[in-house]
Amino acid sequence: MRVSDCMTRGVEIASPQETICDAARMMADCDAGALLVGENDRLVGVITDRDIAIRAVAEGKGPDAKVRDVMSTEVRYCYEDDDVEEVLRNMGELQVRRLPVLNRDKRLVGIVSLSDLAMHGASTTAGQALGYIARPGGEHSQTRH
């Protein structure tokens, strides 16, 4: 199965110039914990609810802080024609629950989440990927650094 068979199309895209308050409102409206950030028809980042809490609020930034100031600029992604099993392994190694989906021209066409993949028949591999994602350590470790 290919990623295009189970990804979500028509995703909300935030602008780096928007405020984190705008981004939080967009997340609430579409019931998502992450937004892709685009500029000039290109994917330039990702902002998550965690970015807003940790990189903004915890550092004393107000609701008018710009998305560009708290977003992650190192964006991992997959292609729409990638094999689901390969993408799940990659998600486990990267310890991420979702990936932007690009076409081969590197244009954004959607997003795929661990739950998208599990709901479309890759539940065994999705469970294994979740085990890797949830393992201790990595970028999102609960231990103090």
DSSP file with accessible surface (Angstrom, degrees, kcal/mol):
  #  RESIDUE AA STRUCTURE BP1 BP2  ACC     N-H-->O    O-->H-N    N-H-->O    O-->H-N    TCO  KAPPA ALPHA  PHI   PSI    X-CA   Y-CA   Z-CA
    1    1 A M              0   0   93      0, 0.0    83,-2.6     0, 0.0    84,-0.3   0.000 360.0 360.0 360.0 145.1    0.0    0.0    0.0
    2    2 A R  B >   -A   83   0A 118     81,-0.2     3,-1.7    82,-0.1     4,-0.3  -0.655 360.0-115.5-100.5 156.0    1.2    3.5   -0.8
    3    3 A V  G >> S+     0   0    0     79,-2.2     3,-2.2    76,-0.3     4,-1.6   0.882 113.4  65.8 -56.6 -37.8    1.0    6.6    1.5
    4    4 A S  G 34 S+     0   0   38     76,-2.3    -1,-0.3     1,-0.3    77,-0.1   0.747  92.1  64.5 -59.7 -20.6   -1.4    8.2   -1.0
    5    5 A D  G <4 S+     0   0   95     -3,-1.7    -1,-0.3    75,-0.2    -2,-0.2   0.659 119.3  18.0 -76.4 -16.0   -4.0    5.5   -0.1
    6    6 A C  T <4 S+     0   0    4     -3,-2.2    -2,-0.2    -4,-0.3    -1,-0.2   0.437  94.3 111.9-137.5   0.6   -4.3    6.6    3.5
    7    7 A M     <  -     0   0   18     -4,-1.6     2,-0.5   105,-0.1   105,-0.2  -0.245  67.1-111.0 -75.6 166.0   -3.0   10.2    3.9
    8    8 A T  B     -B  111   0B  64    103,-3.3   103,-2.2    -2,-0.0     3,-0.2  -0.869  33.6-160.3 -97.2 126.8   -5.1   13.2    4.7
    9    9 A R        +     0   0  142     -2,-0.5   101,-0.2   101,-0.2   100,-0.0  -0.568  64.3  40.9 -99.1 167.9   -5.4   15.7    1.9
   10   10 A G  S    S-     0   0   77     99,-0.4    -1,-0.2    -2,-0.2     2,-0.1   0.925  76.5-177.5  66.0  44.8   -6.4   19.4    2.1
   11   11 A V        -     0   0   35     -3,-0.2     2,-0.2     1,-0.1    -1,-0.1  -0.411  31.0-104.8 -77.9 152.3   -4.4   20.2    5.3
   12   12 A E        -     0   0  101     -2,-0.1    24,-0.9    14,-0.1     2,-0.5  -0.544  35.5-157.1 -70.9 139.3   -4.4   23.6    7.0
   13   13 A I  E     -e   36   0C  80     -2,-0.2     2,-0.2    22,-0.1    24,-0.2  -0.986   0.7-152.4-125.4 127.6   -1.2   25.5    6.4
   14   14 A A  E     -e   37   0C   2     22,-2.9    24,-2.5    -2,-0.5     9,-0.0  -0.621  15.2-127.5 -91.6 156.4    0.0   28.3    8.7
   15   15 A S    >   -     0   0   33     -2,-0.2     3,-1.5    22,-0.2    52,-0.3  -0.803  16.1-126.8 -99.8 145.6    2.2   31.2    7.5
   16   16 A P  T 3  S+     0   0    4      0, 0.0    52,-2.0     0, 0.0    53,-0.3   0.778 110.8  58.1 -62.1 -21.5    5.4   31.9    9.3
   17   17 A Q  T 3  S+     0   0   78     50,-0.2    -3,-0.0    49,-0.1     2,-0.0   0.629  86.6  97.5 -83.9 -13.5    4.2   35.5    9.7
   18   18 A E  S <  S-     0   0   57     -3,-1.5    49,-2.9     1,-0.1    50,-0.3  -0.303  80.6-106.2 -70.7 162.0    1.0   34.5   11.6
   19   19 A T  B  >  -H   66   0D  18     47,-0.2     4,-2.2     1,-0.1    47,-0.2  -0.461  21.0-116.8 -84.4 161.7    0.9   34.7   15.3
   20   20 A I  H  > S+     0   0    7     45,-2.4     4,-2.7    42,-0.3     5,-0.2   0.814 118.5  59.4 -68.1 -25.6    1.0   31.7   17.6
   21   21 A C  H  > S+     0   0   42     42,-1.8     4,-2.3    44,-0.3    -1,-0.2   0.930 105.6  47.6 -64.8 -43.5   -2.4   32.7   18.7
   22   22 A D  H  > S+     0   0   53     41,-0.3     4,-2.4     2,-0.2    -2,-0.2   0.914 112.5  49.6 -60.7 -43.8   -3.6   32.3   15.1
   23   23 A A  H  X S+     0   0    0     -4,-2.2     4,-2.5     2,-0.2    -2,-0.2   0.918 110.1  49.9 -63.2 -42.9   -1.9   29.0   14.9
   24   24 A A  H  X S+     0   0   42     -4,-2.7     4,-2.4     1,-0.2    -1,-0.2   0.906 110.5  50.6 -63.3 -39.2   -3.5   27.7   18.1
   25   25 A R  H  X S+     0   0  135     -4,-2.3     4,-2.6     2,-0.2    -1,-0.2   0.915 109.9  49.9 -64.7 -41.4   -6.9   28.8   16.8
   26   26 A M  H  X S+     0   0   25     -4,-2.4     4,-1.9     2,-0.2    -2,-0.2   0.908 110.0  50.9 -63.1 -41.5   -6.3   27.0   13.6
   27   27 A M  H  X>S+     0   0   12     -4,-2.5     5,-2.3     1,-0.2     4,-0.6   0.916 111.4  48.0 -61.4 -42.8   -5.3   23.8   15.5
   28   28 A A  H ><5S+     0   0   73     -4,-2.4     3,-0.8     1,-0.2    -2,-0.2   0.918 109.7  52.8 -64.0 -42.9   -8.5   24.1   17.6
   29   29 A D  H 3<5S+     0   0  132     -4,-2.6    -1,-0.2     1,-0.2    -2,-0.2   0.843 119.6  33.1 -63.0 -36.2  -10.6   24.6   14.5
   30   30 A C  H 3<5S-     0   0   56     -4,-1.9    -1,-0.2    -5,-0.2    -2,-0.2   0.323 107.1-123.1-104.8   9.0   -9.3   21.5   12.8
   31   31 A D  T <<5 +     0   0  151     -3,-0.8     2,-0.3    -4,-0.6    -3,-0.2   0.931  65.4 134.6  52.3  52.5   -8.8   19.5   16.0
   32   32 A A      < -     0   0   41     -5,-2.3    -1,-0.2    -6,-0.1    -2,-0.1  -0.949  56.5-147.6-130.9 153.3   -5.1   18.9   15.3
   33   33 A G  S    S+     0   0   15     -2,-0.3    16,-2.6     1,-0.1    17,-0.4   0.356  84.1  41.8 -98.7   4.6   -1.9   19.2   17.4
   34   34 A A  E     - F   0  48C  11     14,-0.3     2,-0.4    15,-0.1    14,-0.2  -0.995  59.4-163.2-151.7 148.3    0.3   20.3   14.5
   35   35 A L  E     - F   0  47C   5     12,-2.9    12,-2.7    -2,-0.3     2,-0.2  -0.994  22.6-126.7-130.1 141.1    0.2   22.6   11.5
   36   36 A L  E     -eF  13  46C   5    -24,-0.9   -22,-2.9    -2,-0.4     2,-0.5  -0.594  24.1-139.9 -79.6 147.9    2.4   22.6    8.5
   37   37 A V  E     -eF  14  45C   0      8,-3.1     7,-3.0    -2,-0.2     8,-1.5  -0.957  23.7-178.1-115.8 125.5    4.0   26.0    7.8
   38   38 A G  E     + F   0  43C  19    -24,-2.5     2,-0.3    -2,-0.5     5,-0.2  -0.916  13.0 178.2-127.0 151.4    4.3   27.1    4.2
   39   39 A E  E >  S- F   0  42C  71      3,-2.6     3,-1.1    -2,-0.3    -2,-0.0  -0.964  73.0  -3.1-151.3 131.6    5.7   30.1    2.4
   40   40 A N  T 3  S-     0   0  146     -2,-0.3     3,-0.1     1,-0.3    -1,-0.1   0.909 130.0 -54.3  52.1  46.7    5.8   30.8   -1.3
   41   41 A D  T 3  S+     0   0  118      1,-0.2     2,-0.4    66,-0.0    -1,-0.3   0.719 117.6 109.0  64.3  22.4    4.3   27.4   -2.1
   42   42 A R  E <  S-F   39   0C 108     -3,-1.1    -3,-2.6    65,-0.1     2,-0.5  -0.977  74.2-116.2-130.2 146.8    6.9   25.6   -0.1
   43   43 A L  E     +F   38   0C  40     -2,-0.4    -5,-0.3    63,-0.4    32,-0.1  -0.680  39.2 165.2 -77.7 120.5    6.9   23.7    3.1
   44   44 A V  E     -     0   0C  44     -7,-3.0     2,-0.3    -2,-0.5    -6,-0.2   0.482  54.9 -26.8-117.9  -8.0    9.2   25.6    5.5
   45   45 A G  E     -F   37   0C   0     -8,-1.5    -8,-3.1    29,-0.1     2,-0.3  -0.993  49.3-113.1 179.0-178.2    8.3   24.2    8.9
   46   46 A V  E     -FG  36  72C  28     26,-1.9    26,-3.3    -2,-0.3     2,-0.4  -0.994  18.4-162.4-139.3 137.5    6.0   22.6   11.4
   47   47 A I  E     -F   35   0C   0    -12,-2.7   -12,-2.9    -2,-0.3     2,-0.3  -0.991  12.1-171.9-122.6 132.9    4.4   24.1   14.5
   48   48 A T  E  >  -F   34   0C  26     -2,-0.4     4,-2.0   -14,-0.2   -14,-0.3  -0.771  40.3-109.8-116.9 165.3    2.9   21.9   17.2
   49   49 A D  H  > S+     0   0   93    -16,-2.6     4,-2.3    -2,-0.3     5,-0.2   0.874 122.9  56.2 -60.3 -32.1    0.9   22.5   20.3
   50   50 A R  H  >>S+     0   0  103    -17,-0.4     4,-3.4     2,-0.2     5,-0.5   0.901 102.8  53.6 -66.8 -39.4    4.1   21.4   22.1
   51   51 A D  I  >>S+     0   0   11      2,-0.2     4,-1.7     1,-0.2     5,-0.7   0.919 109.5  48.9 -59.6 -42.7    6.1   24.1   20.3
   52   52 A I  I  X>S+     0   0   25     -4,-2.0     5,-2.8     3,-0.2     4,-0.6   0.934 117.4  40.8 -64.3 -42.7    3.6   26.7   21.5
   53   53 A A  I  <>S+     0   0   50     -4,-2.3     5,-2.3     3,-0.2    -2,-0.2   0.940 128.4  27.7 -70.5 -46.3    3.7   25.5   25.1
   54   54 A I  I  <5S+     0   0   83     -4,-3.4    -3,-0.2     3,-0.2    -2,-0.2   0.907 128.8  35.1 -88.0 -45.0    7.5   24.8   25.3
   55   55 A R  I  <<S+     0   0   79     -4,-1.7    -3,-0.2    -5,-0.5    -1,-0.1   0.633 132.9  22.4 -87.1 -15.5    9.1   27.3   22.9
   56   56 A A  I ><XS+     0   0    0     -5,-0.7     5,-2.7    -4,-0.6     3,-0.7   0.715 126.6  32.5-113.2 -71.5    6.7   30.1   23.4
   57   57 A V  G > <S+     0   0   97     -5,-2.8     3,-2.0     1,-0.3    -3,-0.2   0.925 119.4  50.6 -60.0 -48.1    4.7   30.1   26.6
   58   58 A A  G 3 <S+     0   0   77     -5,-2.3    -1,-0.3     1,-0.3    -4,-0.1   0.769 112.1  49.5 -63.8 -23.3    7.5   28.6   28.8
   59   59 A E  G < 5S-     0   0  124     -3,-0.7    -1,-0.3    -6,-0.1    -2,-0.2   0.289 121.8-106.3 -97.6   8.2    9.9   31.1   27.4
   60   60 A G  T < 5 +     0   0   68     -3,-2.0     2,-0.2     1,-0.3    -3,-0.2   0.606  66.8 150.3  81.7  13.9    7.6   34.1   28.2
   61   61 A K      < -     0   0   73     -5,-2.7    -1,-0.3     1,-0.1    -2,-0.1  -0.577  38.6-132.2 -78.5 142.8    6.6   34.8   24.6
   62   62 A G    >   -     0   0   38     -2,-0.2     3,-2.0     1,-0.1   -42,-0.3  -0.258  29.7 -90.6 -88.1 178.9    3.1   36.2   24.2
   63   63 A P  T 3  S+     0   0   79      0, 0.0   -42,-1.8     0, 0.0   -41,-0.3   0.673 122.5  62.8 -65.8 -15.5    0.3   35.3   21.9
   64   64 A D  T 3  S+     0   0  125    -45,-0.2    -3,-0.0   -44,-0.1     0, 0.0   0.435  74.1 120.7 -89.9   1.3    1.5   37.8   19.3
   65   65 A A  S <  S-     0   0   17     -3,-2.0   -45,-2.4     1,-0.1   -44,-0.3  -0.322  70.6-107.7 -60.9 147.8    4.8   35.9   18.9
   66   66 A K  B >   -H   19   0D  79    -47,-0.2     3,-1.4     1,-0.1     4,-0.5  -0.533  11.7-125.2 -83.2 147.9    5.3   34.8   15.3
   67   67 A V  G >> S+     0   0    0    -49,-2.9     4,-2.0   -52,-0.3     3,-1.9   0.896 110.5  62.8 -53.9 -42.3    5.0   31.2   14.1
   68   68 A R  G 34 S+     0   0  109    -52,-2.0    -1,-0.3   -50,-0.3   -51,-0.1   0.783  96.7  59.8 -58.5 -25.6    8.5   31.5   12.6
   69   69 A D  G <4 S+     0   0   92     -3,-1.4    -1,-0.3   -53,-0.3    -2,-0.2   0.651 119.6  23.0 -79.5 -15.5   10.0   32.1   16.1
   70   70 A V  T <4 S+     0   0    1     -3,-1.9    -2,-0.2    -4,-0.5    -1,-0.2   0.489  95.6 107.4-127.3  -7.3    8.8   28.8   17.5
   71   71 A M  S  < S-     0   0   23     -4,-2.0     2,-0.5    -5,-0.2   -24,-0.2  -0.271  72.0-112.1 -73.0 159.9    8.3   26.4   14.6
   72   72 A S  B     -G   46   0C  29    -26,-3.3   -26,-1.9     1,-0.1    -1,-0.1  -0.818  25.8-170.5 -88.6 127.4   10.6   23.5   13.8
   73   73 A T        +     0   0  103     -2,-0.5     2,-1.3   -28,-0.2    -1,-0.1   0.651  67.3  84.1 -95.5 -16.6   12.4   24.2   10.6
   74   74 A E        -     0   0  135    -28,-0.1     2,-0.6     2,-0.0    -1,-0.1  -0.727  68.9-172.4 -86.7  94.6   13.9   20.7   10.2
   75   75 A V        -     0   0   29     -2,-1.3     2,-0.3   -32,-0.1    24,-0.0  -0.812  13.3-158.2 -98.2 121.4   10.9   19.1    8.5
   76   76 A R        +     0   0  111     -2,-0.6     2,-0.3    18,-0.0    -2,-0.0  -0.750  25.3 166.1 -89.8 145.0   11.0   15.3    8.0
   77   77 A Y        -     0   0   77     -2,-0.3     2,-0.3    22,-0.2    24,-0.2  -0.904  26.1-143.3-150.1 172.8    8.6   14.2    5.2
   78   78 A C  E     -c  101   0B   3     22,-2.2    24,-2.6    -2,-0.3     2,-0.3  -0.866  26.3-107.6-134.3 171.7    7.7   11.3    3.0
   79   79 A Y  E >   -c  102   0B  40     -2,-0.3     3,-1.9    22,-0.2   -76,-0.3  -0.771  23.8-121.1-102.4 151.7    6.5   11.0   -0.6
   80   80 A E  T 3  S+     0   0   55     22,-2.2   -76,-2.3    -2,-0.3   -75,-0.2   0.761 113.4  50.9 -63.1 -23.5    3.0   10.1   -1.6
   81   81 A D  T 3  S+     0   0   71    -78,-0.2    -1,-0.3   -79,-0.1     2,-0.1   0.372  84.4 118.6 -98.3   8.3    4.2    7.1   -3.6
   82   82 A D  S <  S-     0   0   23     -3,-1.9   -79,-2.2     1,-0.1     2,-0.3  -0.388  74.7-102.1 -69.3 151.1    6.3    5.7   -0.7
   83   83 A D  B  >  -A    2   0A  46    -81,-0.2     4,-2.2     1,-0.1   -81,-0.2  -0.539  23.7-132.5 -74.1 135.1    5.4    2.3    0.7
   84   84 A V  H  > S+     0   0    2    -83,-2.6     4,-2.7    -2,-0.3     5,-0.2   0.885 104.8  53.8 -57.2 -43.6    3.4    2.4    4.0
   85   85 A E  H  > S+     0   0   68    -84,-0.3     4,-2.1     1,-0.2    -1,-0.2   0.915 109.6  48.0 -61.5 -41.5    5.6   -0.2    5.7
   86   86 A E  H  > S+     0   0  107      2,-0.2     4,-2.3     1,-0.2    -1,-0.2   0.917 111.8  49.7 -64.9 -42.1    8.8    1.8    4.9
   87   87 A V  H  X S+     0   0    2     -4,-2.2     4,-2.8     2,-0.2    -2,-0.2   0.915 109.2  52.2 -64.8 -41.5    7.2    5.1    6.2
   88   88 A L  H  X S+     0   0    0     -4,-2.7     4,-2.2     2,-0.2    -1,-0.2   0.918 109.4  49.1 -61.9 -42.4    6.1    3.4    9.4
   89   89 A R  H  X S+     0   0  139     -4,-2.1     4,-2.3     1,-0.2    -1,-0.2   0.929 112.1  49.3 -61.0 -43.2    9.7    2.1   10.0
   90   90 A N  H  X S+     0   0   57     -4,-2.3     4,-2.6     1,-0.2    -2,-0.2   0.905 108.5  52.5 -63.5 -41.4   11.0    5.6    9.3
   91   91 A M  H  X>S+     0   0    0     -4,-2.8     5,-2.0     1,-0.2     4,-1.1   0.905 109.8  49.9 -61.6 -40.9    8.4    7.2   11.7
   92   92 A G  H  <5S+     0   0    0     -4,-2.2     3,-0.3     2,-0.2    -2,-0.2   0.928 111.7  47.2 -63.4 -44.4    9.6    4.8   14.4
   93   93 A E  H  <5S+     0   0  137     -4,-2.3    -2,-0.2     1,-0.2    -1,-0.2   0.896 117.5  42.5 -64.2 -39.0   13.2    5.6   13.9
   94   94 A L  H  <5S-     0   0   41     -4,-2.6    -1,-0.2    -5,-0.2    -2,-0.2   0.605 105.3-130.6 -81.5 -13.1   12.5    9.4   13.9
   95   95 A Q  T  <5 +     0   0   29     -4,-1.1     2,-0.3    -3,-0.3    -3,-0.2   0.930  59.8 136.2  57.4  51.3   10.1    9.1   16.8
   96   96 A V      < -     0   0   40     -5,-2.0    -1,-0.2    -6,-0.1    -2,-0.1  -0.941  49.9-154.5-125.6 151.1    7.4   11.1   15.1
   97   97 A R  S    S+     0   0  127     -2,-0.3    17,-2.6     1,-0.2     2,-0.3   0.486  79.5  27.2-100.5  -8.6    3.6   10.4   14.9
   98   98 A R  E     - D   0 113B  94     15,-0.3    15,-0.2    16,-0.1    -1,-0.2  -0.993  59.4-164.2-152.6 153.0    3.0   12.3   11.7
   99   99 A L  E     - D   0 112B   2     13,-2.7    13,-2.7    -2,-0.3   -22,-0.2  -0.999  26.8-116.8-138.6 138.0    4.8   13.3    8.5
  100  100 A P  E     - D   0 111B   6      0, 0.0   -22,-2.2     0, 0.0     2,-0.5  -0.410  32.3-135.8 -63.6 150.3    4.0   15.8    5.8
  101  101 A V  E     -cD  78 110B   0      9,-3.1     8,-3.0   -24,-0.2     9,-1.3  -0.959  23.4-175.1-115.9 126.2    3.5   14.1    2.4
  102  102 A L  E     -cD  79 108B   7    -24,-2.6   -22,-2.2    -2,-0.5     6,-0.2  -0.819  21.8-126.5-115.0 156.5    5.1   15.6   -0.7
  103  103 A N    >   -     0   0   31      4,-2.3     3,-2.3    -2,-0.3     4,-0.1  -0.398  45.8 -90.9 -87.6 178.2    4.8   14.7   -4.4
  104  104 A R  T 3  S+     0   0  136      1,-0.3    -1,-0.1     2,-0.2   -25,-0.0   0.674 129.0  61.5 -70.8 -10.0    8.0   14.1   -6.4
  105  105 A D  T 3  S-     0   0  124      2,-0.1    -1,-0.3     0, 0.0     3,-0.1   0.311 119.6-113.4 -89.2   6.6    8.1   17.8   -7.3
  106  106 A K    <   +     0   0   94     -3,-2.3     2,-0.4     1,-0.3   -63,-0.4   0.790  70.0 143.3  63.0  34.4    8.4   18.4   -3.5
  107  107 A R        -     0   0   82    -65,-0.1    -4,-2.3    -4,-0.1    -1,-0.3  -0.857  58.2-107.0-100.6 138.0    4.9   20.1   -3.4
  108  108 A L  E     + D   0 102B  45     -2,-0.4    -6,-0.2    -6,-0.2     3,-0.1  -0.429  44.1 163.9 -66.2 129.1    2.8   19.5   -0.3
  109  109 A V  E     -     0   0B  36     -8,-3.0   -99,-0.4     1,-0.3     2,-0.3   0.437  58.8 -52.5-123.4  -7.4   -0.1   17.1   -1.0
  110  110 A G  E     - D   0 101B   0     -9,-1.3    -9,-3.1  -101,-0.2    -1,-0.3  -0.995  51.0 -91.1 166.5-164.2   -1.1   16.1    2.5
  111  111 A I  E     -BD   8 100B  29   -103,-2.2  -103,-3.3    -2,-0.3     2,-0.4  -0.983  23.0-153.9-143.0 148.1   -0.1   14.7    5.9
  112  112 A V  E     - D   0  99B   0    -13,-2.7   -13,-2.7    -2,-0.3     2,-0.3  -0.991  11.3-166.7-127.5 134.8    0.0   11.1    7.2
  113  113 A S  E  >  - D   0  98B  22     -2,-0.4     4,-2.1   -15,-0.2   -15,-0.3  -0.779  36.4-109.9-114.8 164.2   -0.3   10.2   10.8
  114  114 A L  H  > S+     0   0   17    -17,-2.6     4,-2.5    -2,-0.3     5,-0.2   0.908 121.7  51.3 -57.5 -40.5    0.3    6.9   12.7
  115  115 A S  H  > S+     0   0   71    -18,-0.3     4,-2.6     1,-0.2    -1,-0.2   0.874 105.0  55.9 -69.4 -34.8   -3.4    6.6   13.2
  116  116 A D  H  > S+     0   0   21      1,-0.2     4,-0.9     2,-0.2    -1,-0.2   0.939 111.7  44.3 -56.7 -45.9   -4.1    7.1    9.4
  117  117 A L  H  <>S+     0   0    0     -4,-2.1     5,-2.0     1,-0.2     3,-0.5   0.905 113.4  49.4 -68.6 -40.3   -1.8    4.2    8.7
  118  118 A A  H ><5S+     0   0   35     -4,-2.5     3,-1.2     1,-0.2     5,-0.4   0.904 109.3  52.5 -65.9 -39.3   -3.2    2.0   11.5
  119  119 A M  H 3<5S+     0   0  144     -4,-2.6    -1,-0.2     1,-0.3    -2,-0.2   0.702 104.9  57.8 -71.8 -17.1   -6.8    2.6   10.3
  120  120 A H  T 3<5S-     0   0   86     -4,-0.9    -1,-0.3    -3,-0.5    -2,-0.2   0.000 130.4 -81.0-105.5  26.7   -6.0    1.6    6.8
  121  121 A G  T < 5S+     0   0   65     -3,-1.2     3,-0.3     1,-0.0    -3,-0.2   0.448 104.2 103.2 101.6  -0.7   -4.7   -1.8    7.5
  122  122 A A     >< +     0   0    3     -5,-2.0     4,-2.7     1,-0.2     5,-0.2  -0.124  39.0 131.5-103.9  39.5   -1.1   -1.4    8.7
  123  123 A S  H  >  +     0   0   74     -5,-0.4     4,-2.4     1,-0.2    -1,-0.2   0.867  67.1  51.5 -65.6 -37.3   -2.1   -1.9   12.4
  124  124 A T  H  > S+     0   0  106     -3,-0.3     4,-1.9     2,-0.2    -1,-0.2   0.967 116.4  39.5 -64.4 -50.2    0.7   -4.4   13.2
  125  125 A T  H  > S+     0   0   20      1,-0.2     4,-2.7     2,-0.2    -2,-0.2   0.868 113.3  56.4 -68.2 -34.9    3.5   -2.3   11.8
  126  126 A A  H  X S+     0   0    4     -4,-2.7     4,-2.7     2,-0.2    -1,-0.2   0.913 106.5  50.8 -62.5 -39.4    1.8    0.8   13.2
  127  127 A G  H  X S+     0   0   44     -4,-2.4     4,-1.9     2,-0.2    -2,-0.2   0.907 110.7  48.0 -63.9 -41.0    1.9   -0.8   16.7
  128  128 A Q  H  X S+     0   0  119     -4,-1.9     4,-1.7     2,-0.2    -2,-0.2   0.927 111.6  50.2 -64.6 -42.6    5.6   -1.6   16.2
  129  129 A A  H  X S+     0   0    3     -4,-2.7     4,-2.9     1,-0.2    -2,-0.2   0.919 108.0  53.3 -62.0 -42.4    6.3    2.0   15.1
  130  130 A L  H  X S+     0   0   69     -4,-2.7     4,-2.7     1,-0.2    -1,-0.2   0.901 104.6  56.0 -60.9 -37.6    4.5    3.3   18.1
  131  131 A G  H  < S+     0   0   46     -4,-1.9     4,-0.4     1,-0.2    -1,-0.2   0.914 111.4  42.8 -59.8 -41.0    6.7    1.2   20.3
  132  132 A Y  H >< S+     0   0  140     -4,-1.7     3,-0.8     2,-0.2    -2,-0.2   0.896 113.4  51.8 -70.8 -40.5    9.7    2.8   18.8
  133  133 A I  H 3< S+     0   0   15     -4,-2.9    -2,-0.2     1,-0.2    -1,-0.2   0.907 112.0  46.7 -62.2 -40.1    8.2    6.3   19.0
  134  134 A A  T 3< S+     0   0   67     -4,-2.7    -1,-0.2    -5,-0.2    -2,-0.2   0.497  85.0 119.6 -84.2  -1.3    7.3    5.9   22.6
  135  135 A R  S <  S-     0   0  100     -3,-0.8    -3,-0.1    -4,-0.4    -4,-0.0  -0.261  74.7 -93.3 -66.4 150.9   10.7    4.5   23.7
  136  136 A P  S    S+     0   0  126      0, 0.0     2,-0.1     0, 0.0    -1,-0.1  -0.229  89.3  27.2 -61.5 152.6   12.7    6.5   26.3
  137  137 A G        +     0   0   29      1,-0.1     3,-0.4    -3,-0.1     5,-0.1  -0.438  69.7 101.0  92.1-169.1   15.2    9.1   25.1
  138  138 A G  S >  S-     0   0   42      1,-0.2     3,-1.5    -2,-0.1    -1,-0.1  -0.201  93.0 -42.0  80.9-174.8   15.2   11.0   21.9
  139  139 A E  T 3  S+     0   0  136      1,-0.3    -1,-0.2    -2,-0.0   -44,-0.1   0.781 137.8  43.8 -60.9 -30.5   14.2   14.6   21.2
  140  140 A H  T 3  S+     0   0   83     -3,-0.4    -1,-0.3   -45,-0.1    -2,-0.1  -0.011  79.3 153.4-110.1  32.4   11.1   14.4   23.4
  141  141 A S    <   -     0   0   18     -3,-1.5     4,-0.1     1,-0.1    -3,-0.1  -0.265  43.7-142.0 -62.8 144.9   12.5   12.6   26.4
  142  142 A Q  S    S+     0   0  181      2,-0.1     2,-0.2    -5,-0.1    -1,-0.1   0.524  75.6  94.1 -84.0  -7.4   10.7   13.2   29.7
  143  143 A T  S    S-     0   0   96      1,-0.1     2,-0.1     0, 0.0    -2,-0.0  -0.573  88.8 -98.3 -84.8 152.7   14.1   13.2   31.6
  144  144 A R              0   0  243     -2,-0.2    -1,-0.1     1,-0.1    -2,-0.1  -0.402 360.0 360.0 -69.3 142.4   15.9   16.4   32.3
  145  145 A H              0   0  184     -2,-0.1    -1,-0.1    -4,-0.1    -3,-0.0  -0.722 360.0 360.0-100.4 360.0   18.7   17.2   29.8
